[in-house]
Amino acid sequence: MSQDKAKIHPLFAVPDKEPDDVSVSAEAQPLITDQSAVCSYCFGTGLEVVPGRGARRCRCKSEDHRSKLIAAARIPRRYDQCSLQNYYPAKGNGTQLRAFQYAWRLAREYPAIDRGLVLMGTVGVGKTHLSVSILRELIEKKGITCLFYEFGTLLKEIQNSYNPISQTSELKVLAPVFEAEVLVLDELGASKPTDWVRDTMMQIINTRYNDRKLTVFTTNYLDKRRKEADETLEDRIGVRLRSRLYEMCRTVQIEGEDYRKKFDGQHPS
């Protein structure tokens, strides 16, 4: 048979992720020496060919996609290195171990889990570390769109949107907060509980509640007073919001010493 009449095999699309029983050799890994270099596996096309099977999106593009998700998540540089792998519960501290287990389970089983977390405890016990670790796991392992906001910073951005010079709007600020598949709101209750603050919290929480979007909160305020002068989370955010959070999230109280004191400020909280 002449070459011009040889059968031409069609090129099929194959899944981005290989089944467990299909191994990819080290030779098939994209070789990228620097950010300006062209991937030697897809040669910049974004498609890698799997011999005998077809084509799929190159893994170099998948890594790029995850990097963009990490950047869009607004995780502060202070917490860049936070992960579940480097969260170490204090020896004998059952509350920190329990919080870690809930965080690990949420990251592993999402989206089968439909309730978020309220991580409450005094400063330096690992609340933010765990919440950021959840986001990183969901982004890196599952490609989930996530967002981190310190609540006071979010309120300040909303207030700034009222200034015509800022060339932004409240809706533009809040849209990513409403739309993120998983949101971390850090330091809930830290801002002075004015009517405007509570209305804003209600708007955010109600929108995500109605859209069944998972949210993780951290707060330094507890549900019970340790001293008579202490304020509770309910005092800071109001009865209605605290009631809503019981339905949206599992409350996990974390005890322990301030890591910043123990490690001279080297470990994030």
N, C-alpha and C positions, 0 to 999 in steps of 0.2 A: 504493500500500500504506500503511495507517495506521501511525502510529508504534508502536502497541502490538503490531503484528505484525512489526515490523522484526526482522531476524535479529540475534541477540545472539552476538557472537564470543567464544569462550572465551579465557581468559587463561592462556597457557602459561608454564611456568617456563623461564628461560634460564640458561645458565652464568654463574657469578660473573665469569669472565674472558672478555672478548670475543675472538673469533678475530682474527688479525693483520690481516685485510682489512676489519674493521669498526672504524671510527673513532668516537670519542665526542667530540662538540664541546665546546668550553669552556663553552658555556651549560648543558651537562648535568652539569657538575661540582657536587657538593654545596657549598653556601656555608655555612660555619660560622664565625661571627665570634668566638665564645668557647665555653667548655665548657658553659655553660648554655643556649646557643641551640639551637633545633630546626633540624635539617637541612632546607634549603629544597627538597631534591630528594625525600626520602622522608617529610618532615614528622613525623619521629619514629616512623614505623611500622616501620622497618628494611627495607622493601621498596621498591625503585625500579622504576618502570615504564619499559620500553624500548618506545617507540612502534612498533607494528606487529609486535612479537615476543612480548611477555609481561612477566614480572616476575622479579626476582632480588634477592638480598640486597644492600642498599645498600652502596656503597663506604665510606660513613662508618662503617658497622658493621664492615667489614673492617679499616679503620684502627684502630678501637677494639679489635678482636680482636688485632691485631698489638701494640698498646700493652700489652695484658694479658699477652701472651706475653713481651714484653721485661721487664715487671715481674716475672713469675714466674721468669724466667731467673736472677735474683739477680746480675746483672752489677754489680760495684762501681761507685759513682759516679766513681771515679778513671778508669775506662775507658769512660765514657759515649760519648765521641766517637771511640773506636777503630773504624776500618773498614779494609777492604782498599784503599780509595781514598786513605787518608792514611798508609799504611805505605810508607815510602821506604827501600828498601835502600841502604846506604852505597855510594858510587861504587866500583866494582871489587870489591865483596864478593859473590862468587858464592854463598856459603852462605846469605846473607840473601835473595838473589834466588830461589834454589832453594826455600827454605822458603815464600816468598810464592807461588811457582807451585804448590806442593803444596796450600797453603791455598786458593788460588783455585780449583784444580781440584776439591777436595773440596766446596766450597760450590756450585760450578756443577753438578757431576755427581751429587751425592747425590740419591736413594738408590741410584744405580747403583754407588756405591763402598761396599765392605763392610769396608774397613780404615781405622782412625783414624790418628792421628799421635802420635808421641812427639817433642815439640819440646824438644831439650836444648841447653844452652849456659850460659855464665856470665851473671851478672846484667846486665840492661840491654841485651840484644841484640834484643828484640822478641818474645819468646816469648808473653807474655800478650797483647800487642797483637794478634798473629796469631790466637790461639785465640779471643779475644773477637770478632774480626772475622768469624770463621767462624760463630759463633753468630748474630751480627746479620744476616749474609747469609741464613742458613737461615730465620730468623724472618721477616725483612722480605720476602724474595722467595718463600719457599715455605710459610710458616706452620707451620714445624716446632716441636714442643715441645722446648725446650733448657734446659739448666741449667748454671750455673757454680758451682763450689765451690773455694775454697782448701782444700787437704787438711787443713792444721792446724785450720782453722775447723770443718771437718766432724767431725774427731775430737773437738774440744772440745764440739760440740753432742751428739755421741753420749755422751760422758762425763757431760754435764749431764743427760741423759735418765735416768741412774741415780739422780738425786736426786729423791725423792718430791715435793719442793716444786715442781719444774719442771712437773709435770702433763703430761708428755709421755713418749714411749717411744722405745726404739732403733728399733723398726720404723717409727714415725711419721717419724723423722728420715731413715731410709734409704729409705723407699718412693719419694720423688721421685727419689732418686739411681738406684734400680733402674729406674724407669719412664721417665725422660726419654729421648726418642728419640735425642738427641745430648747428651752430657755432656762438660764440660771439668773435669778435675781439675788444678788449678794447684798448683805446688810439690810434686810427688810426691817423696818421700824426704826432705823437710825435717824431718819429725818424728822424734824419737829412735826407732830401730828396735827397739822392745820386741816381745815375743811378741804382746801384745794388738794393737799397731799392725799388725803383719804379718798377723795373723788377720783383722783388719778389712779391710785392703786386699785380702786374698784373697777375702773374702766379696763385696766390691763388684765386683772385677774378674771373678771367676768367674760371678757372677750375670749381669753384662752380657755376658760372653763366651757363656754358654749361651743367652741370649736374643737373641744376635746384634745387640746394641745398639752403636752406634758411639760411641767415646770418644776424646777428645783429651787428652793429658797434657802438662804442661810440667814440666821439672826442671832444676835447676842442676847435677846430677850427670851425669858422662859415662860412657861404657862403658870408657874407657881412662884410666889415671892419667897426669896430666901431670907430677906430682911423686910421689916415693915415699910421701909422707904423705897424699896425696889418697885419698878414698874414691870408689868407683865407684857407679853406680846399683844394680848387683847387690849391693854391700856394704850399701846402705841398705834395699833391699826384698826381698832374698833371691833365690836362684837360680831357684826355681819361678816366682815372679812375673815375673822378668825374662824367662824363657823364654816365658811366656804372652803377654807384651806383644809379643814378636817376631812372634807369629802374629796378634795383634789389630791391630797398628799398624805403620806405616812409621816408622822412626826417622830423624829429620832433625836433624843437629847444626848449630847456628848459631854462627858466630864473629863477633867484632867488639868494638868498644869499648863501654863503658857509656854509653848515651844520656843517662842522668841527669847524668853529669859534663859531657858535651859541651853539653847544653842547659840546664844549671843546674836540673835537676829538672822541667822543663816537659813532657817527653815520657814517657808511660808505657812500661813495659818489656813 
